[in-house]
Amino acid sequence: MPLESPEAAESPETGRRRILRFAGIGLIVGALALWLTHRSGPKQGEQALDFALPTTDGETVDLAKLRGRPAVIEVVAKWCDVCKRSAPMMAAAARTPRRTNVSFLAVSVDGSMSDARELKRAWDIPYAVATDTGAFAAAYRIETLPTLIVLDAVGIVRHVSSGVFSRAQLEAALGNIGAARR
């Protein structure tokens, strides 16, 4: 006894359409997954690229000055609401006593020193804020804000995340390079 009536049987044309529909959905889901997992920033494990950026205190910060201790670089912009919401967490992490000293740096991609100064003041950032006119963001492949980059003491990229990140993620990344809380 057949399970389906002859009227319910699929024609070869209907079966091909169903296969094409599922294939199309699969391509869309795959493309979306690739887009969602694309990361802003440099690749983990690679040597950080040299840079030299002016800071709001009139100094210049470069990669050579950061070497010798782990570093946390957060790429931000004054208009970025997620960046603004992460600022208190980043400030607290910078003020936390650690097993080893860590350099914290915010890089403002607003392109203006006055915006970087305003960002530092308004967000109460206790560490250096540098301004970038585009060269740093291009070299470091910044596509999403904020982008968090954690370097080990010799300048190797050990952690990269973009968008919303938690204090626990930051602490785990710091712990992985020997800069856990005391």
Phi, psi and omega in degrees: 000125181290145178282333181244149174284156180302330180291331183277347180297143183274139174280159178302324180295316179296320178297319178295319178299317179299316179298315179297320179298313179295322177296318178297317178296319178299318178296318179296313179298318178297316179296319179296317178298317178298317179296318182290331181268353178298132183254142172276142175106178182289166179279141176296140179095347180267157176291132177295142180283144177297147175208161173217119184230141176285142179253167181293343178269010178084005178265177171238133176250137177222168183300323180300323179289338180273339183295151180102347175209156177299155180223144175243121178243124176246124179266124189222174172213149182302325184276354185276110181294322178296320177300315181298320180290332180277345184304313179297323179293318179294319178298317179297319178297321180293329181275350184285129175298136185232163179294334177220151180293142180234136173270131175248141179214132171257137176244112179275125179263017178293337177087359182230135178296324179295322176295319179296319178296316179297317178300313180300315181291308186294325182266002178054053182276120185273005181234178185297141173240122179254160178244142181237135178261009175131334184293316179297310182301321179291313182296324182267006177055048180278122180235342183227142177244146346287156170241128181254128180235124178247125180250146173279182186294341179257005175091019175272135179289118182252341179206139174220132172215154180225155184080210183290131173222158185255165175298323179297320178296317179296315180296322178296316179297318178292320177298324180293342179246020174081018181243040178293163175299151175281000000 
